[in-house]
C-alpha cells in the first residue's frame, strides 16, 4: 500500500449471512427457535416466530463494525 492509503475493511461473513440492513439503518434478523422440537411449542408461538425480528439499537451499533458496507 502506498503512503496515505487505507486498506479495505473486511466484512464478517457470519453476520452478513444472518443479518440484513434496512433503508432506515436497522438490522433485520430471523427469530431463533423455529428449527426443531416444534411439537411442544404452541401454534401461536410458531406463527409469531415466522416474522422477522429487529436488532436493538445497542446491538446494531456493535454489528455495524462487523458489516462496514452494510448488507443488501
PLY file of the C-alpha trace (Angstrom):
ply
format ascii 1.0
element vertex 72
property float x
property float y
property float z
element edge 71
property int vertex1
property int vertex2
end_header
0.00 0.00 0.00
1.17 3.50 -0.78
1.56 6.37 1.62
-1.71 7.90 2.87
-3.76 4.95 1.66
-6.03 2.89 3.87
-6.84 -0.75 3.36
-10.31 -2.12 2.83
-12.32 -3.27 5.82
-13.31 -6.92 5.98
-16.95 -7.92 6.25
-17.74 -10.53 8.88
-19.30 -13.26 6.72
-21.19 -14.92 9.59
-23.01 -11.68 10.34
-23.56 -10.94 6.63
-25.39 -14.28 6.19
-27.63 -13.77 9.20
-28.49 -10.07 9.11
-29.85 -7.58 6.60
-29.73 -3.81 6.87
-32.94 -1.88 6.19
-33.02 1.52 4.47
-33.51 3.21 7.83
-30.34 1.56 9.18
-31.95 -1.10 11.38
-30.84 -4.73 11.18
-33.40 -7.40 10.33
-32.90 -10.94 11.64
-34.58 -14.35 11.69
-36.06 -15.41 15.02
-34.48 -18.37 16.77
-36.43 -21.43 17.90
-38.08 -22.48 14.66
-35.84 -25.36 13.51
-36.71 -28.38 15.64
-38.56 -29.57 18.76
-41.67 -27.82 17.43
-44.19 -30.32 18.83
-44.19 -28.80 22.32
-44.46 -25.22 21.08
-47.91 -23.74 20.66
-49.37 -22.91 17.27
-49.39 -19.22 18.22
-45.73 -19.23 19.23
-44.63 -20.91 15.98
-46.73 -18.48 13.93
-45.17 -15.48 15.67
-41.67 -16.87 15.12
-42.23 -16.74 11.34
-41.98 -12.95 11.39
-38.57 -11.32 11.16
-37.22 -9.53 14.20
-35.04 -6.44 14.50
-31.87 -5.95 16.49
-31.91 -3.49 19.35
-30.14 -0.19 18.71
-27.42 -1.20 21.19
-26.67 -4.41 19.29
-26.94 -2.64 15.94
-24.12 -0.30 16.94
-21.84 -3.31 17.56
-22.89 -5.09 14.36
-22.08 -2.03 12.21
-18.40 -2.74 12.88
-18.81 -6.26 11.53
-20.65 -5.05 8.43
-18.82 -1.88 7.37
-20.50 -1.74 3.95
-23.97 -2.89 5.05
-25.80 -5.84 3.51
-28.41 -5.94 0.79
0 1
1 2
2 3
3 4
4 5
5 6
6 7
7 8
8 9
9 10
10 11
11 12
12 13
13 14
14 15
15 16
16 17
17 18
18 19
19 20
20 21
21 22
22 23
23 24
24 25
25 26
26 27
27 28
28 29
29 30
30 31
31 32
32 33
33 34
34 35
35 36
36 37
37 38
38 39
39 40
40 41
41 42
42 43
43 44
44 45
45 46
46 47
47 48
48 49
49 50
50 51
51 52
52 53
53 54
54 55
55 56
56 57
57 58
58 59
59 60
60 61
61 62
62 63
63 64
64 65
65 66
66 67
67 68
68 69
69 70
70 71
